[in-house]
Amino acid sequence: MERELYPFELEIAARFSVGGTLTASPKSEWIRGYLLYFGEGYPYGMWKEYQVFARYLGIRPGSYALFVRHIWLLKKLGLIEPVRAEVRPGGMPRVYYRVKPGMEMSPLWRRPMQILYPSTDWSRPETKSVYREKYR
């Protein structure tokens, strides 16, 4: 049985959808909402919850490896920080993250990949034309 959407998910779904079409990837915003709502979380648990939200929106959630990479991007930008590690028998330690104090409303949440790697920002026409010429 599917769970009910959390309040922060309903708000994100309303903000990112226009006429039933998704306008941008909500993954960063969802991670921020999840961590603010629950206080902390570990990547695999968050990814499982994100899959439910993605199904609701009708988008593909991506692999766990991509989700972990997104966590890494947010950590590299200083938006989240590790809080504690839970040692598990026979496994890797489970690292819990939280939103770094003071970064709750940072504009970096909107497009972390493009901020960290500007060449991936395809909304800028000059970047797009440079790559088109390079790879024709």
N, C-alpha and C positions, 0 to 999 in steps of 0.2 A: 504494500500500500504506500502510495506517495505521501510525503509529508506536506503540510501546508507551507506556503512561502513565508519566510520571515518578513517583518515589516520593512527592513532595509532593502530586501529583494524586490518588493512591490514598487518601492520608490525608484529603484534603479531601472526596473522594467519600463516604468512610465517615462523616465527621462531618456532612455536610450532607444525607445521605439517611436516611430512616427508613421502613422498609418499602417501599422503591422509590419514595418520594415525596420530592421536594426540599423542605426546610424553609425555606430562605432562599437568596438569590442568593450564589453563591460567588465572584463576580468579584473583589472586593477581596482576599479570602483567596488566590485563585489568583494575582493579580498579585504579592502579597507573597511567596508561595511561589516563583514563577518568578524574581523578582529575587534572592531569597536563594539559590536553587539555582544560578543562572547568574552572579550578581554584578551584572549590569546587563542592560538590554534596551531596545529602541526600540519605540514603540507598534505599528507595523504588524507587526513580527515577532512580538510578543506576541499580537496579535489573531489572527494565523494559527494560532498554537499553541493559543490559547484555543478556537478553533473545533473543534479535534479533541477537546478535553476536553468541550466542551458537547455534541458529538455523542455522546460516550460516556455522558453523563448523560441524554441525551434531551431537552435543553433547547435553545431557540434562543439563539445567541450574541449576537444584536443586531448592529447595523451597526458599521462601523469608526468612524463619527462618534460613536456612543454610547460606544464603547470609549475613544476619545480624550477624551471628556468625563469619563469615569471617571478617567482618568489626571490630568486637570486637577483634579478633586475631591481626589484623593489628594495632589497637589502643594500645593493650597491649604491642606489640613489639616496640611501639614508632614510627611507620612509618607514621601514620596519626594522626591528632588532630582535635578536634571540633573547628569550627570557630565561629558559631553563632547558635542560636536556634530561630526558627520562631514559635510564638505562634499562634495556630489555634483555632478558636471557636469550642468548643465541642470535641476537640481531643487532642492527645498527642502533645507536641512541636516537630516540625520537626528540627532535628539537622543536620547541614551541616558540612562536613569534608573537609579537604585539606591535601595534602602531607606535612608532617612536614619538614620545611626548613633544608636542609642538608642531608635528607634521600632519595632523589630522586633516587640515584643509589645504594642504599644499597643492599648487597647480600641477606638480609633477605626477600626481596620481592619474591624470587624464591620459597621458601618452608616454609612458616610461621608456619604451623601446626607441621612439623617435628622439627623445631627449638625450638618452645615453649614446645612441648611434644616429646622428643626424642624416646620414646617407639613406636611412630607411624611411625618411619622411617623404612619401610620394605625394603629399598634398602641395609641396612646393614645386612649381613648374620647372624651375631651373634644375633641380635635382633630377626630375623625370627626364628632361631632354638630354642631360649629360649622360645618363645611363642608357638611354635609347641609342644615342650616337655610338657609345662605346661597344654595345652588344648587338649591333645590327649585323 
